[in-house]
Amino acid sequence: MNDPTVTPIVQSLDLCKQVSTAAGPLVILDQINLSILQGESVAIVGESGSGKSTLLGLLAGLDTPSSGRVIFEGQDLGSLDEDGRAALRAGEVGFVFQSFQLMPSLTALENIMLPLELNGDKNAEPHARSLLEKVDLTNRWHHYPRQLSGGEQQRVAIARAFSVDPKLLYADEPTGNLDRRTGQRVIDTLFALNEEHATTLVLISHDEALASRCNRLLRLDTGRLVT
Amino acid sequence: MNSRQQHSSALSTFVMAMTLLRREWRAGELRLLAFAMIIAVASTTSVGFFTDRISQALINQGSELLGGDLITLSTSPIKKEWIEEAKQQNLRSALATNFPSVVSSGEKLQLVDVKAVSTGYPLRGELKTGVDLFTEGVTTTSIPKAGKVWVDNRLISLLSLSIGDRLKLGASTFQLSRLLIQEPDRGTGMVSVAPRLMMNHADLEATALIQPASRVSYRLLIAGQRKEVDRYREWLKPELSRGQRIITSDEGQPQMRVALERAKRYLSLASLISVLLSGIAIAMVVRRYAEKRFNDCALLRCLGCQGSQITQLYLWQMRTLGLIAGCVGLIVGGFSQQGLVLLFSSWIPLELPLPTLTPAFVGLATGMIVLIGFGSPPLYRLQRVPPARVLRQDLGPPPISGIVVYTLILISLSLLITWYTEDLKLTLWVLGGILMTTVLLILMAQGLISLTRHLNTRVGISWRFGIANISRRAGMSTAQILALGIGMMVILLLTLVRTDLLSKWRDSLPASAPNQFLINIQPDQVDAVTAFLKQEGGVDARLMPMVRGRLTAINQQQVSRANYHNPNSRQRVGRELNLTWSQSLQPDNKVVAGKWWSDDQQDQPLLSIEEEFASNFGIKVGDQLEFQIADQKVSAPVANLRSVEWDSFQVNFFVLFSPGLLKDAPATYITSFYLPASRKPALNRLVAEFPSITVIDVEAMMNQVRQLIDRLSTAVEYVFLFTLIAGLLVLYAAIQASRDIRLYESAVLKTLGARRVTLFKAMAAEFLLLGSLAGLMAATSATLIAFVLSEQLFNLSFEINPWIWIVGTVCGALGTALAGLLGARSLLNQTPVVLLNS
């Protein structure tokens, strides 16, 4: 996987994050150096509170580090402001969250259409419908998130993440809010679509079995990368 | 990005905003905002349509007092071309020619004020005639037929006439056919000391009374559509020569002007308050809406949306929704005011003209200004929602800078207030008042909330929990008490305080206001007349001396017309003034600068000047004024300036001297008093006993003023009804504001095993306390505002009404608890799972 001809899609250099608390500064991430290559799937595992979600936030440019750098497609995220980072993500990066993050006022179909419409896609609806079919929710297109089960909501979120055909997909504990069986189905859907779209996948999980489905595994322990 | 890309990006944001708006509308989220906007625009347009129609009606009422919409006064005959031009411009016209003359009946002669009118007179207002003395009379649309005359009560008494008698006037003889009871434009001729005789204009020439040197006042009365009247006035202005002038319905008599001025202030204040309340309601609704959008915005940021794009996305939604809801509001406003007109048609004594389109435009523009001014700040917060919120729910946007929020609100407020009141003094008062009240209310709310911390020691668990909630959520409680307090304050102002103010205003012209004036009383008749009035009329009249004089110099500088630009001052220069002297200040006068003379100053030469007269001439306390009285020059310094209640109908003077100074000047006496209709025949005996005295009966004019005040008070009450609705909307929005957090907390508590009754009691305790605190604050601030309004704006004396506190606190507590618990009823009945999932 460390083929020097393949450029990393995202890498972190001496990445640190600390926050100030009443008891003094608290280090959440300490000197994280990693490199994720185009097309690979990487799992980041660790106990609760090990800093997994914080790392994902920093890699995706959702948050800013205390020190160190994140390079996405050759661009240093630290040199960009909030809007610059958002522009870089548009159409390139997809997300699947533990708490689904669907817009409650939009139907399943409209939630999938949203990123397409933001990109000015004129064929947003047929495109979104074909994705709904792939996640096996064709009949639920007009349902609002509150009318869907947790597993169904997550499948809508997965369809939404793949709708813009992103180069990189971040999945933060995608099965964390689901029972085992539903979680399995969601994960199957995720990996199937990932393969079909040849997307680079960064998966955050505390579930070792799930993590083992990825090409590579990185372990975080109290803010440090141990493997 | 090049400009084309920018354009296409802006366009796609707009398209996206519209798509989202359509979807969010369907999801029901935006309906509350639309409802708030509909209410805001509907209430403002209802107020707008009402005020527009009422002020149009008042202008018409003003026209009634003139007999037409526009009057041209002339000392020379009215030109035929003027009448022709009026006809050309689709205007109605009539002539009224006034002059003094002598009428004879048998052996008796009497000076009369003749008024010759042409067909159509009066163009506005009512002419009433009758056959018996001292009756109400009936309205007529005709004028005296050729060869007939109508005369007033006084001439009947003076000449002992009865209907059918013949009268000689100049070279003609007329038959008395009816008694003239009321002329609409009689009030404008206060100088008409002689009794009235009305005749047909066609008979005028035959009387041969009008000779080149005759003192005749010619009037051309014009009426029609406002636009055409305005156009005619513009045409006429350059045609006028010396001795000719135009009077329009907005320049009535001073009494009428004061009443109209007060009414306009009441009305603009009423509409202003409903606009402000709508603004508060919108701010609360948008704030809640925006807070519920934080997650969506964090997600949009993850999907690559720019901050400005997010703001535009929501601003476009708000503007579009505002415009659509505003249009619905216009229709609702139009219908509701029409519905009210129909509902209360028998109570509205004025005939209301159709509304103009201006209030529709003003209402919509007001709604948009309020929506943008009060609603934008929370939306600007959305662009600063950190994208990392998708991972950590506790991350929110930084609070928006207070300066930005307050500047936006202040700008929109100033714009609206200036626009609505067209009065800088009122704008400053209201703005200052709002700022002061808000600061005061916030301080009071915070103080009261900190006091509640000491309340919760000896009550049951549910009450303790409810009361503790108030201080636990101090920020939200402050906002809630503030909003509830403002809503209740307005309702208190509109119910209790308004009733107090309105009844005081009505009382300012009591039923016993003087309706008779006696002038030309000679000094040697003073005692006899006073005794006569006491005995025959039961009246304690105060006879005031009156000396005629001219103001000739101010601080040794000659008073000349060229020195003044103000038409009022120019008109008064060189005119004879009525002067008087007095030891004490009259009850309806108030010293506004300087001091009233003390007992030991009685013999010093001192002056007291009415404030408006003083400002017209630029007179200040300490200035030395010189008057020409008969062949004497009298000079004295100004000791004080006075305000005068001209609408009290008491005898009042612009210039008052200290006693002693005018003792030797040739004086006659004047008085005014109230005489009930049953005692009016005494006036005839008075005139018979003291033939030189002139009696002026102002009963008809007073009735017109009193009726106008009544109509205006009714109008004000209608307008306040909408303000009341806006106040209730604020209360509703304030209670809704804490619904989400209450929803979550009650779910958690239920999960932990709290029973419905416990939750119910806790909520009841919280709402009761919130409501009573808000009510207490509302009563205090309403009293303060009422004090400022009555003292500073309406010149009425103020009394504290202790009921405001009792009603405010009790009704505030019960009303808030009832509304809050009704709103929260669904929470109590839901299972915790449903609540937690939502």
Interface residues (C-beta under 8 A of the other chain):
Chain A: S53 T54 L56 G57 A60 G61 L62 D63 E82 D83 A86 A87 L88 R89 A90 G91 E92 V93 F95 F97 S99 Q101 M103 P104 S105 L106 T107 E110 L114 P115 E117 L118 N119 G120 Y144 R146 D172
Chain B: S8 S12 M16 T19 R23 E24 A27 E29 N295 D296 A298 L299 L300 R301 C302 L303 G304 C305 Q306 G307 S308 P386 P387 A388 V390 L391 R392 Q393 N837 S838
